Structure formats: structure tokens, C-alpha cells
Amino acid sequence: MLETQAPLSAADFEKTEAFIHAVRARVGTVVVGQDVVVERLLIALFTGGHLLLQGVPGLAKTLLVSVLSKSIDLEFARVQFTIDLLPSDIIGAEVLDQRSNEFRVRKGPIFTNLLLADEINRAAPKVQSALLEAMQERKVTIGTTTFRLPAPFLVIATQNPIEQAGTFELPEAQLDRFMLVHRLDYPGRDEEREILARNAALGIQRMDKGAVVKTEFDVLADEPVGSSAELVGAMEAVHRVHVSETFVEHVVDLVTRSRHHRSVALGCSPRAGISLIKASRARALMHGRPYVIPEDLFALAEDVMLHRMRLRYEAIADGVTGRDVLAELLRGFGGVEAES
């Protein structure tokens, strides 16, 4: 038995379940579909992990983060990563106050609860590295002073997997700090029809002497459906979800096998195993269970492990993909199918 805290009581379980349902219902009033993405966002939030969303433009990545922040009364900041972005544009800097002739700290947008790092791979490696201390230790250093970031603090980054001109590949050290990397796909036909119908019904908004066409951001409700206290309760509940010794052995076995596969040059670090267990606990809670099962491991393996494995050049030349390797690693774990 992994946990040392008391088992999750029925009352706490029901309260957390109601909180999760309210948040997902609020998100559903603005965003059509994307249930798995919303689940991954909440998993990251409940476990204190960071999330990288890979997908082409127009799949509502920014909208998702915005509505999530407003649903739980969290501060939200967005940074558009560009080639000329500086570390001080994110974390802040010391500036000279000419009236007092003294330096004072100007805090950057990183001092928030949800930081959206939009198109993170467009910034230079020096800027990406500025996030490492914040993502790992939840603090930043400006000049000679170290500041603790607000709690909770979550980095949600986006990346366009298609357009590579003017981008920089994220280093392994940076990727490893993302608990989950989720790959978004286009909505289904019925979902896309609903998206178009909702957008067509938005209308216009009168402003000053004219008007602007409304977007989905204009219909975000300002009143949150969940409080910070309920979020803390959900985070505590996640850590009281039961994890069996057998499940831990499966995780250790899976992570270890990734380091010895013939097609893998760099396998998963111990952080991958930690992330699998944390994420599995959160997913179990969101699926109405106070315990994890193998299905959680299979559903989350791709998001947790793929970005932590570096294939050999020979394997890539032979057409082997990370998904091929992961599918082979997962064989023999009990016939549970991974989520698509």
C-alpha cells in the first residue's frame, strides 16, 4: 500500500465528485467536446504537474485554459513566446526607480496560478530555461532575491507540431518537467457542427460608438463554480486514492523497460514513474473510483512517457515511431487497451 494518509471517506469523495462535475459542466458551456483534454487539465491541476498541449492552431487551447481559470477562481496569465522574448519578460526584473535612485523588483506574468506559455518552442533555449526553476521548485530568482510563486502554480504550454520554421526543439530537461504532453486532434463531425452553430449564434457586442463581433471568450462566465478551498480538497483527495503494490510494480517495470528497449536511446527517468502514479490517482478520482486500476496506466502512458523517450537514429530511419515502441512496452500488462 503506497499511501500513508487515511482512506478517502464517502463524504469527501462525494464533495470532490460534485466539484469535478461542476467544473466540467462549466467548461462544456463554452468548449464543445475535448473531454479528454479537460480531464488532462484537471489531472495536472489536482497533482501540481505541468501540461504541454500539442496541436494545430484553432483547437481552443487558449479558450480551454481561460475557462478553467474562471471556473475555479484562479489567476490566469498568457505569454506569447517569440524569438525576441527575454527571460525578464516572463519572470520579471530589477528596474531603477529614478525618484528614489534605488532598484525595485517588477514581477513578471509568471506570478500567477495558470501560466499559458503559448507556442513555447518559438522562444530561444535561454528563455525556455528560465522556466526550469519555476516549474520544478515553484520559485524564481530576480537579482539576488528569491520569490515563491502563488499556490497553485501550473504551466500549460502549447506547441504547433506541424510548423517548424523559426522554432527551437525543447531540450530533454525541459520536456521532463512536463508531467503530461497531450496531443490534440480535430473534433468529430457532430462536435464541429455544434461549434459552428454556437459561433453563428454569438452575435455582436456594442462598444463605444460601434460594435465588435463576439467570440467564445466573450461568453465566459465570471462567476466561478468552484472555490480555492474546494480545489485544495480535491488535491488532498487525490493523495488519498489507493495505489496497490502490484500497480507500483507495473509502473516500475514499464519505466525500466523503456530504458532497455533496442530502439530507445534515452528512456524514461524516475520522474515518469512518479507522474504515472500521481496522474493515475487523479484519473481514478475523476472516473468515480477511490483506487487505481490498470486502465489508468494504459490511458495515461502515452501522455506521460512518449515525450520522455528519445529513439535511436537507426530506429527512426527504419520508420519506428514512439507510439510503436510504447505499444510494445505495454504488451503483457493484462490486455487493457489504451485510450485513443
BABA-964441 format. One line per field, with one value per residue (C-alpha): residue number from 1; x, y, z. Coordinates in nm, 2 decimals. Each point is the difference from the previous one (the first is absolute). Layout:
// BABA-964441
n <- NUM,...
u <- X,...
v <- Y,...
w <- Z,...
END
This chain:
// BABA-964441
n <- 1,2,3,4,5,6,7,8,9,10,11,12,13,14,15,16,17,18,19,20,21,22,23,24,25,26,27,28,29,30,31,32,33,34,35,36,37,38,39,40,41,42,43,44,45,46,47,48,49,50,51,52,53,54,55,56,57,58,59,60,61,62,63,64,65,66,67,68,69,70,71,72,73,74,75,76,77,78,79,80,81,82,83,84,85,86,87,88,89,90,91,92,93,94,95,96,97,98,99,100,101,102,103,104,105,106,107,108,109,110,111,112,113,114,115,116,117,118,119,120,121,122,123,124,125,126,127,128,129,130,131,132,133,134,135,136,137,138,139,140,141,142,143,144,145,146,147,148,149,150,151,152,153,154,155,156,157,158,159,160,161,162,163,164,165,166,167,168,169,170,171,172,173,174,175,176,177,178,179,180,181,182,183,184,185,186,187,188,189,190,191,192,193,194,195,196,197,198,199,200,201,202,203,204,205,206,207,208,209,210,211,212,213,214,215,216,217,218,219,220,221,222,223,224,225,226,227,228,229,230,231,232,233,234,235,236,237,238,239,240,241,242,243,244,245,246,247,248,249,250,251,252,253,254,255,256,257,258,259,260,261,262,263,264,265,266,267,268,269,270,271,272,273,274,275,276,277,278,279,280,281,282,283,284,285,286,287,288,289,290,291,292,293,294,295,296,297,298,299,300,301,302,303,304,305,306,307,308,309,310,311,312,313,314,315,316,317,318,319,320,321,322,323,324,325,326,327,328,329,330,331,332,333,334,335,336,337,338,339,340
u <- 0.00,0.16,-0.20,0.06,-0.31,-0.34,-0.22,-0.24,-0.33,-0.33,-0.09,0.33,-0.03,-0.35,0.11,0.30,-0.22,-0.25,0.28,0.14,-0.34,-0.07,0.33,-0.04,-0.36,0.12,0.27,-0.26,-0.21,0.28,0.22,-0.16,0.14,0.37,-0.10,0.34,0.18,-0.21,0.08,0.37,-0.02,-0.17,0.24,0.29,-0.17,-0.09,0.35,0.20,0.15,0.06,-0.16,0.11,-0.27,0.11,-0.25,-0.05,-0.14,-0.38,-0.07,-0.10,0.31,0.01,-0.38,0.02,0.26,-0.20,-0.33,0.17,0.16,-0.33,-0.19,0.22,0.08,0.37,0.22,0.09,0.28,0.11,0.34,0.05,0.34,0.19,0.36,0.07,-0.14,0.23,0.00,-0.08,-0.32,-0.12,0.14,0.05,0.30,0.16,-0.07,0.15,-0.25,0.13,-0.18,0.17,0.30,-0.05,-0.07,-0.34,-0.14,-0.25,-0.17,-0.07,-0.31,0.13,-0.14,-0.34,-0.19,-0.03,0.27,-0.07,0.33,-0.14,0.22,0.28,0.24,0.02,0.21,0.38,0.14,0.11,-0.36,-0.13,0.27,-0.14,-0.30,0.19,0.04,-0.36,-0.14,0.21,0.03,-0.30,0.22,0.20,0.31,0.01,0.33,0.11,-0.35,-0.19,-0.38,-0.25,-0.27,-0.37,-0.17,-0.11,0.24,-0.04,0.17,-0.21,0.20,-0.11,0.20,-0.09,0.14,-0.03,0.16,0.37,0.14,0.15,-0.04,0.24,-0.02,-0.08,0.29,-0.04,0.04,-0.29,-0.23,0.06,-0.15,-0.33,-0.20,-0.22,0.03,-0.34,-0.05,-0.32,-0.19,-0.28,-0.35,-0.25,-0.25,-0.29,0.22,0.12,-0.36,-0.09,0.31,-0.11,-0.36,0.10,0.24,-0.27,-0.24,0.25,-0.11,0.17,0.09,-0.05,0.30,0.05,-0.14,0.02,0.00,0.21,-0.08,-0.02,0.23,-0.01,0.22,-0.29,-0.24,0.23,-0.19,0.19,-0.16,0.21,-0.17,0.27,0.20,0.37,-0.10,-0.18,0.31,0.22,-0.25,0.02,0.39,-0.02,-0.25,0.24,0.27,-0.24,-0.08,0.12,0.29,0.08,0.35,-0.07,-0.08,0.33,0.18,-0.17,0.12,0.36,0.00,-0.13,0.24,0.30,-0.09,0.00,0.37,0.10,-0.20,0.21,-0.15,0.04,0.31,-0.14,-0.26,-0.24,0.14,-0.14,-0.21,-0.20,-0.10,-0.09,-0.21,-0.18,-0.10,-0.11,-0.19,-0.16,-0.13,-0.16,-0.15,-0.15,-0.16,-0.15,-0.14,-0.17,0.25,0.19,0.27,0.21,-0.03,0.21,-0.23,0.13,0.36,-0.09,-0.20,0.28,0.31,0.02,-0.04,0.25,0.27,0.02,0.17,0.25,0.13,0.26,0.02,0.32,0.08,0.01,-0.35,-0.14,0.16,-0.18,-0.33,-0.05,-0.20,-0.03,-0.36,0.13,0.25,-0.25,-0.25,0.27,0.09,-0.36,-0.06,-0.03,-0.16,-0.34,-0.18,-0.12,-0.03,0.15,-0.22,0.01
v <- 0.00,0.33,0.27,0.08,0.22,-0.12,-0.15,0.24,0.02,-0.02,0.36,0.14,-0.21,0.13,0.36,-0.04,-0.17,0.28,0.26,-0.18,-0.03,0.37,0.10,-0.23,0.12,0.36,-0.07,-0.18,0.31,0.17,-0.28,-0.27,-0.35,-0.03,-0.21,-0.17,0.33,0.14,-0.32,0.05,0.37,-0.10,-0.28,0.25,0.25,-0.26,-0.15,0.32,-0.12,0.20,-0.07,0.04,0.01,-0.09,0.09,0.22,0.35,0.03,-0.29,0.22,-0.05,0.36,0.00,-0.32,0.15,0.32,-0.16,-0.24,0.30,0.18,-0.32,-0.04,0.36,-0.01,0.27,-0.05,0.15,-0.07,0.05,-0.01,-0.16,0.16,0.00,0.34,-0.09,0.05,-0.19,0.33,0.02,-0.31,0.00,0.38,0.22,0.26,0.35,0.33,0.24,0.34,0.18,-0.20,-0.10,-0.36,-0.33,-0.15,-0.34,0.00,-0.35,-0.16,-0.19,-0.33,0.12,-0.16,-0.33,-0.11,0.11,-0.06,-0.02,0.03,-0.16,-0.06,-0.14,0.34,0.15,-0.05,-0.27,0.26,0.12,-0.36,-0.07,0.30,-0.22,-0.29,0.13,0.12,-0.33,-0.22,0.20,0.24,0.30,0.25,0.21,0.37,0.16,-0.13,-0.06,-0.33,0.02,-0.28,-0.03,0.00,-0.33,-0.17,0.07,-0.18,0.05,-0.10,0.03,-0.04,-0.11,-0.03,-0.34,0.08,0.34,-0.02,0.32,0.23,-0.24,-0.16,-0.36,-0.03,-0.15,-0.33,0.18,0.23,-0.28,-0.21,0.27,-0.03,-0.26,-0.06,0.07,-0.03,-0.01,0.17,-0.12,0.16,-0.02,-0.26,0.09,0.05,0.20,0.23,0.06,0.10,0.24,0.17,0.03,0.15,0.25,0.11,0.08,0.22,0.33,0.33,0.21,0.38,0.20,0.37,0.13,-0.32,-0.38,-0.31,-0.35,-0.22,-0.30,-0.29,0.20,0.25,-0.26,-0.12,0.02,0.21,-0.18,-0.31,-0.33,-0.11,0.16,-0.02,-0.20,-0.26,-0.02,-0.07,-0.26,-0.17,0.01,-0.17,-0.26,-0.09,-0.09,-0.23,-0.21,-0.36,-0.13,-0.36,-0.15,-0.19,0.32,0.15,-0.30,0.04,0.36,-0.09,-0.28,0.22,0.29,-0.24,-0.17,0.34,0.03,-0.33,-0.01,-0.06,0.31,0.24,0.21,0.18,-0.16,0.14,0.16,-0.08,0.31,-0.19,-0.27,0.27,0.18,-0.33,-0.07,0.36,0.03,-0.34,0.10,0.32,-0.19,-0.27,0.27,0.17,-0.34,-0.06,-0.23,0.03,-0.24,-0.03,-0.28,-0.11,0.20,0.32,-0.11,-0.08,0.32,0.23,-0.18,0.19,0.34,-0.08,-0.20,0.09,0.33,-0.15,-0.26,0.08,-0.25,-0.11,0.15,-0.35,-0.08,0.33,-0.07,-0.34,0.18,-0.09,0.25,0.07,-0.14,-0.33,-0.03,0.09,-0.26,-0.26,0.10,-0.02,-0.36,-0.25,0.23,-0.16,0.07,0.34,0.23,0.35,0.30,0.13
w <- 0.00,-0.12,0.19,0.36,0.04,0.11,-0.27,-0.18,0.18,-0.18,0.09,-0.13,-0.31,-0.08,0.06,-0.24,-0.25,0.01,-0.04,-0.31,-0.16,0.05,-0.16,-0.29,-0.05,0.00,-0.26,-0.21,-0.03,-0.20,-0.14,-0.21,0.05,0.10,0.30,0.02,-0.02,0.29,0.19,-0.05,0.10,0.33,0.06,-0.03,0.22,0.27,0.01,-0.04,-0.33,-0.32,-0.33,-0.36,-0.27,-0.35,-0.28,-0.30,0.05,0.04,0.24,0.29,0.21,0.13,0.05,0.21,0.24,0.03,0.08,0.25,0.19,0.02,0.11,0.31,0.08,-0.10,-0.13,-0.37,-0.21,-0.36,-0.15,-0.38,-0.05,-0.28,-0.12,0.16,0.34,0.30,0.33,0.18,-0.21,0.18,0.36,0.04,0.06,0.23,-0.13,0.11,0.17,-0.11,0.28,0.28,-0.20,0.13,-0.18,0.05,-0.12,-0.28,0.01,-0.34,-0.11,0.15,0.33,-0.06,0.05,-0.36,-0.24,-0.37,-0.19,-0.35,-0.27,0.25,-0.27,-0.17,0.27,0.03,0.23,0.25,0.04,0.03,0.27,0.20,0.07,0.15,0.35,0.01,-0.13,0.23,0.32,-0.02,0.05,-0.21,0.06,-0.10,0.06,0.34,0.14,-0.03,-0.01,0.05,-0.26,0.08,0.09,-0.20,-0.29,-0.33,-0.34,-0.29,-0.32,-0.36,-0.30,-0.37,-0.11,-0.37,-0.06,0.09,-0.17,0.26,0.29,0.24,0.12,0.37,0.19,0.19,0.33,-0.09,-0.13,0.30,0.22,-0.18,0.18,-0.30,-0.37,-0.17,-0.37,-0.12,-0.30,-0.21,0.14,-0.14,-0.26,0.24,0.24,-0.28,-0.11,0.36,0.01,-0.32,0.12,0.33,-0.17,-0.24,0.29,0.18,-0.16,0.06,0.31,0.00,0.11,0.01,-0.33,-0.18,0.05,-0.02,-0.10,0.31,0.05,0.23,0.25,0.04,0.13,0.28,0.33,0.26,0.30,0.09,0.08,0.23,0.27,0.09,0.31,-0.22,-0.22,0.31,0.10,-0.34,0.02,0.35,-0.13,-0.28,0.25,0.18,-0.30,0.06,-0.20,0.03,0.02,-0.32,-0.18,0.12,-0.13,-0.34,-0.02,0.10,-0.25,-0.28,0.06,0.03,-0.33,-0.17,0.08,-0.15,-0.32,-0.31,-0.17,0.29,0.05,0.31,0.21,0.26,0.32,0.35,-0.04,-0.25,0.26,0.25,-0.26,-0.10,0.36,0.07,-0.32,0.05,0.34,-0.14,-0.30,0.23,0.21,-0.31,-0.11,0.33,0.16,0.33,-0.14,-0.32,-0.25,-0.30,-0.23,0.15,-0.08,-0.36,-0.05,0.12,-0.12,-0.33,0.16,0.27,-0.18,-0.37,0.05,0.24,-0.25,-0.26,-0.29,-0.16,-0.34,-0.15,0.13,-0.14,-0.34,0.01,0.04,0.37,0.20,0.37,0.00,-0.15,0.28,0.27,-0.14,0.02,0.36,0.11,-0.13,0.28,0.25,-0.01,-0.32,0.08,-0.30,0.01,-0.07,-0.35
END
